[in-house]
Amino acid sequence: MLPSAPLLSIGITEDTLQFVDRVRAYVAQNADLGLMENQFCDTFANVSIEEFNENRFLSIFQGDSGTASCGLAGQLMVKILMQNGIDAYTYNFGFENTMFTHIVVLMKHRERYLIYDPFINYTLLDAAGNNMDLQRLLLQIAGDSVQVKFSRDTVQTDILVDRENLSPTIRELLQSKDCLEISDHATHVRDSVFKVPMLRCFDCESDGRCFRFVPLFERQLSTKTRFTQFHEGLAFKINEIYGAADHARVNAMVDSLIASLPELESRKGL
């Protein structure tokens, strides 16, 4: 069976880094956020990257029938990049078995592993505005000398909510003043499903009013560790790196690097 044509392809005048940024923004725009049950979306992690059907997921999003977690958005970006011959991987970090976990994408470029987030929608950059790689970031965290920027390009996506399947906690959150202001812009899709347009970027998420993952994550960091900034959370690797054929080697390399930096271990506890 012949492989399917790539969903997105590198343009004639486009270099690799430009293309990867375009894929990141494309996923951020099309992989809807929200609270809606969909068995296919909810079980994406049970499917290997080889069998991952990116077109089916995009069809679900276009039909307002499902939403993407950070893991699903990351897997979608990885698959599109791999279809274009670019090695890419998902990287999971945070506090295991809590709501304070996140997944970003690593893209291998000249043996450096650059950091992209298709869920929040940013590329991690250094102080000079060049791509930041994971190895350098971890070394800087260990040395207390981190200087990063978040790319500022913005896309618009939708938040989908099925009001019939909300937990009491989420239902109470949506009744808060800040969330009610957002709900005023909701469009009825069908039955109990509504959607609201939303801007997607690092600053948009950090300054959001209804649910702000970045500030909540940073609060957890400052409470549980000596870390205080969102990007420092990448030092808390959980689960294995997954994606391109050499993902086990990349995982071992990153684990070895983290283990070689006792400063990271000593900073975990207060």
Secondary structure, 3 states (H helix, E strand, C coil): CCCCCCCCCCCCCCCHHHHHHHHHHHHHHHCCEEECCCHHHHCHHHCCCCCCCHHHHHHHHHCCCCCCCHHHHHHHHHHHHHHCCCCEEEEEEECCCCCCEEEEEEEEECCEEEEEECCCCEEEEECCCCECEHHHHHHHHHCCCCCEEECCCCEEEEEEEECCCCCHHHHHHHCCHHHHHHHCCCEEEECCEEEEEEEECHHHHHCCCCCCHHHHHHHHHHHHCCCCCHHHHHHCECCCCEECCCHHHHHHHHHHHHHCCHHHHHCCCC
